[in-house]
């Protein structure tokens, strides 16, 4: 018995030495690594320094991003802060893939450029990009990290503020950012009497609402609460729209055929399963639940 025990200990010691010599970590945290997703297998944009490059639009707005601007060129909020729902999700995905916060770098990418065909300047992108089959022809989409309803913002005291149905919106001038599912929702679901006005950025669309150039702004629901809380002092979330067919989802955007896509999906599966995503939604998106549903 004693000889067998000594032999077992000797074998364990030999394996420990071999593992250390080969560079493999003996840390128990390695047991939680995602199989097939080692950093050198991900096809990273910055493969020399093994940094994970994440793209986002700029300005980066709450509740999706948070923290005061500290790292240039970020405006309004700083993705490096880890605050705000999308920044927090991005870092949670990075941790699942074995990246520390110091091994993540952010790059500015305009929203519409994120899903256009061509080579990407990021490993994945996160700024409220909804999956649709047309976009997915040009890029890879991850599984959903947020399932979203669209909503409409108006101004208090204006006739649109009393609307309680989708049909009631038809006579008003509506607007949205170009290339968004918000714009598509106006055209395909609300079908207003006049063509919606389209803006290059959400900032421009918000300004149009403030100036009275549009009666209503269609945006995703969490953004609507930020618009009314910060950007439009007399703004009002008139209501949200229920999901039609399959629920709209925000996904991470990746280069078409990226080696990283499958690993990102596995990371998201873990974050849903262990409750991380739901907890982050409670922390950062708690307000996005109380708007009336327009039918």
C-alpha positions as CSV (number, residue, x, y, z in Angstrom):
1,X,0.0,0.0,0.0
2,X,2.8,2.4,1.0
3,X,4.8,1.6,-2.1
4,X,1.7,2.3,-4.3
5,X,1.1,5.6,-2.5
6,X,4.7,6.6,-3.0
7,X,4.5,5.7,-6.7
8,X,1.3,7.7,-7.1
9,X,2.9,10.8,-5.4
10,X,5.9,10.5,-7.6
11,X,3.7,10.3,-10.8
12,X,1.7,13.3,-9.7
13,X,5.0,15.3,-9.1
14,X,6.3,14.2,-12.5
15,X,3.1,15.4,-14.2
16,X,3.2,18.7,-12.3
17,X,6.8,19.3,-13.5
18,X,5.9,18.4,-17.0
19,X,2.9,20.7,-17.0
20,X,5.0,23.6,-15.7
21,X,7.8,22.9,-18.2
22,X,5.3,22.9,-21.1
23,X,3.9,26.3,-20.0
24,X,0.5,24.9,-19.1
25,X,-1.1,26.5,-16.0
26,X,-1.7,24.3,-13.0
27,X,-4.2,26.9,-11.7
28,X,-7.6,25.3,-11.1
29,X,-9.2,28.2,-13.0
30,X,-7.9,26.7,-16.2
31,X,-10.5,23.9,-15.7
32,X,-13.2,26.5,-16.5
33,X,-11.6,27.5,-19.9
34,X,-13.8,27.0,-23.0
35,X,-12.4,24.0,-24.9
36,X,-11.0,25.0,-28.3
37,X,-10.9,28.7,-27.4
38,X,-7.3,29.3,-26.3
39,X,-6.2,32.9,-27.2
40,X,-3.9,31.7,-30.0
41,X,-6.8,29.9,-31.6
42,X,-9.1,32.9,-31.9
43,X,-7.6,34.6,-34.9
44,X,-7.3,37.9,-33.0
45,X,-6.8,41.2,-34.8
46,X,-3.9,42.0,-32.6
47,X,-2.3,38.5,-32.5
48,X,1.2,39.8,-31.6
49,X,0.2,41.2,-28.2
50,X,-2.8,38.9,-27.8
51,X,-5.1,41.8,-27.0
52,X,-8.9,41.6,-27.6
53,X,-10.1,44.5,-29.7
54,X,-13.7,45.6,-29.1
55,X,-15.5,48.1,-31.3
56,X,-18.2,50.6,-30.2
57,X,-19.9,53.7,-31.6
58,X,-18.9,57.1,-30.3
59,X,-20.5,58.9,-28.4
60,X,-21.1,55.9,-26.1
61,X,-24.4,56.6,-24.3
62,X,-25.9,55.3,-21.1
63,X,-27.4,53.0,-20.1
64,X,-25.3,50.9,-22.6
65,X,-22.1,52.5,-21.5
66,X,-21.3,54.4,-18.3
67,X,-18.7,56.4,-16.4
68,X,-17.4,59.9,-17.1
69,X,-15.3,60.3,-20.2
70,X,-11.7,59.7,-19.3
71,X,-10.0,57.9,-22.2
72,X,-9.9,59.9,-25.4
73,X,-11.5,59.9,-27.9
74,X,-14.6,58.6,-26.1
75,X,-17.4,61.1,-25.5
76,X,-20.2,61.1,-22.9
77,X,-19.3,57.7,-21.5
78,X,-16.1,55.6,-21.5
79,X,-16.3,51.9,-22.5
80,X,-13.1,51.3,-20.6
81,X,-15.0,52.0,-17.3
82,X,-16.8,48.6,-17.4
83,X,-20.0,50.5,-16.5
84,X,-23.2,50.4,-18.5
85,X,-24.8,47.3,-19.7
86,X,-22.9,46.7,-23.0
87,X,-19.5,47.6,-21.5
88,X,-20.2,45.2,-18.6
89,X,-21.3,42.4,-21.0
90,X,-18.2,42.9,-23.2
91,X,-15.9,42.5,-20.3
92,X,-17.8,39.5,-19.0
93,X,-17.4,37.8,-22.4
94,X,-13.7,38.7,-22.4
95,X,-13.2,37.1,-19.0
96,X,-14.9,33.9,-20.2
97,X,-12.4,33.9,-23.0
98,X,-9.5,34.3,-20.6
99,X,-8.8,38.1,-21.1
100,X,-8.2,40.4,-18.2
101,X,-9.5,43.9,-18.3
102,X,-5.9,45.1,-19.1
103,X,-5.9,42.8,-22.2
104,X,-9.0,44.5,-23.7
105,X,-8.8,47.6,-26.0
106,X,-11.6,49.6,-27.5
107,X,-11.8,51.1,-30.9
108,X,-14.3,53.7,-32.3
109,X,-16.4,52.3,-35.2
110,X,-19.5,54.1,-36.5
111,X,-22.7,52.1,-36.1
112,X,-23.4,51.6,-39.8
113,X,-19.8,50.6,-40.5
114,X,-20.0,47.7,-38.1
115,X,-22.1,45.5,-40.3
116,X,-21.0,46.6,-43.7
117,X,-19.0,44.1,-45.9
118,X,-15.3,44.3,-45.6
119,X,-12.4,43.8,-43.2
120,X,-13.2,44.8,-39.6
121,X,-11.1,46.9,-37.2
122,X,-12.3,44.9,-34.2
123,X,-12.6,41.3,-33.0
124,X,-16.2,42.0,-32.0
125,X,-18.5,45.0,-31.9
126,X,-21.1,45.9,-29.4
127,X,-23.5,48.9,-29.8
128,X,-27.1,47.8,-30.0
129,X,-26.8,46.1,-33.4
130,X,-29.9,44.0,-34.0
131,X,-29.6,40.7,-35.9
132,X,-31.3,40.5,-39.3
133,X,-30.7,38.1,-42.2
134,X,-29.6,40.9,-44.5
135,X,-26.9,42.1,-42.1
136,X,-25.8,38.5,-41.5
137,X,-24.9,38.1,-45.1
138,X,-22.0,40.5,-44.6
139,X,-20.9,39.7,-41.0
140,X,-21.2,37.1,-38.3
141,X,-23.6,37.7,-35.4
142,X,-23.4,36.1,-32.0
143,X,-26.3,34.8,-30.1
144,X,-28.4,37.5,-28.3
145,X,-27.1,39.3,-25.2
146,X,-30.3,41.4,-25.0
147,X,-33.8,41.0,-26.4
148,X,-35.3,44.4,-27.1
149,X,-38.6,46.2,-27.8
150,X,-38.7,49.3,-29.8
151,X,-40.4,52.4,-28.4
152,X,-41.4,55.9,-29.3
153,X,-40.4,59.2,-27.6
154,X,-42.4,62.4,-27.9
155,X,-42.6,65.6,-25.9
156,X,-44.9,66.4,-23.0
157,X,-47.9,68.6,-23.9
158,X,-47.8,67.8,-27.6
159,X,-50.7,65.9,-29.2
160,X,-48.6,62.8,-29.8
161,X,-48.1,62.4,-26.0
162,X,-51.7,61.2,-25.6
163,X,-51.4,58.4,-28.2
164,X,-52.2,54.9,-26.9
165,X,-52.0,52.8,-30.0
166,X,-49.8,52.1,-33.1
167,X,-52.7,53.3,-35.3
168,X,-52.7,56.6,-33.4
169,X,-49.1,57.3,-34.5
170,X,-49.8,57.2,-38.2
171,X,-50.6,60.9,-38.6
172,X,-47.5,62.1,-36.9
173,X,-44.0,62.8,-38.3
174,X,-41.7,60.2,-37.0
175,X,-37.9,59.9,-37.2
176,X,-35.0,57.5,-36.5
177,X,-31.3,56.9,-37.1
178,X,-30.4,55.6,-40.6
179,X,-29.8,51.8,-40.9
180,X,-31.5,50.9,-37.6
181,X,-34.2,48.5,-36.8
182,X,-36.0,51.5,-35.3
183,X,-36.3,53.0,-38.8
184,X,-37.4,49.6,-40.2
185,X,-40.1,49.4,-37.6
186,X,-41.6,52.7,-38.6
187,X,-41.7,51.7,-42.3
188,X,-42.9,48.1,-41.9
189,X,-45.0,48.1,-38.8
190,X,-46.3,51.7,-38.0
191,X,-46.6,52.7,-41.7
192,X,-47.2,56.4,-41.0
193,X,-49.0,58.6,-43.5
194,X,-45.8,60.6,-44.2
195,X,-42.3,59.1,-44.9
196,X,-40.2,59.0,-41.7
197,X,-37.2,61.4,-41.5
198,X,-33.8,59.7,-41.3
199,X,-30.7,61.0,-39.5
200,X,-27.1,60.0,-39.7
201,X,-26.8,59.7,-35.9
202,X,-29.1,59.3,-33.0
203,X,-27.8,62.7,-31.7
204,X,-29.2,64.4,-34.8
205,X,-32.5,62.6,-34.5
206,X,-32.8,63.7,-30.8
207,X,-32.0,67.3,-31.9
208,X,-34.8,67.1,-34.5
209,X,-37.2,66.0,-31.8
210,X,-36.1,69.0,-29.6
211,X,-36.5,71.4,-32.5
212,X,-40.0,70.2,-33.4
213,X,-38.9,68.8,-36.8
214,X,-40.3,65.4,-35.8
215,X,-43.2,64.6,-33.5
216,X,-41.8,61.2,-32.4
217,X,-38.5,59.5,-32.2
218,X,-38.4,55.7,-32.5
219,X,-35.5,54.0,-30.5
220,X,-35.0,50.9,-28.4
221,X,-36.6,51.1,-25.0
222,X,-33.5,51.5,-22.8
223,X,-32.3,54.3,-25.0
224,X,-35.7,56.0,-24.8
225,X,-35.3,56.3,-21.0
226,X,-31.9,58.0,-21.5
227,X,-33.3,60.4,-24.1
228,X,-36.1,61.5,-21.8
229,X,-33.9,61.6,-18.6
230,X,-31.0,63.5,-20.1
231,X,-31.3,64.7,-23.7
232,X,-34.9,66.0,-24.0
233,X,-36.0,67.8,-20.7
234,X,-39.7,67.6,-21.7
235,X,-39.4,64.2,-23.3
236,X,-41.8,61.4,-22.6
237,X,-41.7,57.7,-23.4
238,X,-45.1,57.4,-25.1
239,X,-44.9,53.6,-25.2
240,X,-43.2,50.5,-26.4
241,X,-44.1,48.0,-29.1
242,X,-44.6,44.4,-28.4
243,X,-42.5,41.8,-30.2
244,X,-43.8,40.7,-33.6
245,X,-42.8,37.2,-34.6
246,X,-39.3,36.2,-33.3
247,X,-38.0,38.6,-30.7
248,X,-35.5,41.3,-31.8
249,X,-32.1,40.6,-30.4
250,X,-28.9,42.5,-30.0
251,X,-25.8,40.5,-31.0
252,X,-22.1,41.0,-31.1
253,X,-20.9,41.7,-34.6
254,X,-17.8,39.8,-35.9
255,X,-15.9,39.5,-39.2
256,X,-17.7,37.1,-41.5
257,X,-16.3,33.6,-40.9
258,X,-14.4,34.7,-37.7
259,X,-12.7,32.0,-35.7
260,X,-14.0,33.9,-32.6
261,X,-17.7,33.6,-33.3
262,X,-18.2,30.1,-31.9
263,X,-16.2,30.9,-28.8
264,X,-18.2,34.1,-28.2
265,X,-21.4,32.1,-28.4
266,X,-20.1,29.6,-25.9
267,X,-19.1,32.5,-23.6
268,X,-22.6,34.0,-23.9
269,X,-24.2,30.6,-23.2
270,X,-22.3,30.5,-19.9
271,X,-23.2,34.0,-19.0
272,X,-26.9,33.3,-19.5
273,X,-26.7,30.0,-17.6
274,X,-24.9,31.3,-14.6
275,X,-27.2,34.4,-14.2
276,X,-24.6,37.0,-15.1
277,X,-26.5,38.6,-17.9
278,X,-29.8,38.8,-16.0
279,X,-27.9,40.3,-13.1
280,X,-26.3,42.9,-15.4
281,X,-29.7,43.7,-16.8
282,X,-31.0,44.3,-13.3
283,X,-28.1,46.6,-12.5
284,X,-28.0,48.7,-15.7
285,X,-31.4,48.4,-17.4
286,X,-33.8,48.3,-14.5
287,X,-35.9,51.3,-15.8
288,X,-36.6,49.6,-19.1
289,X,-39.7,47.8,-18.0
290,X,-42.4,50.3,-17.2
291,X,-43.5,51.8,-20.5
292,X,-47.0,51.0,-21.7
293,X,-47.4,48.7,-24.7
294,X,-48.8,50.2,-27.8
295,X,-50.9,47.8,-29.8
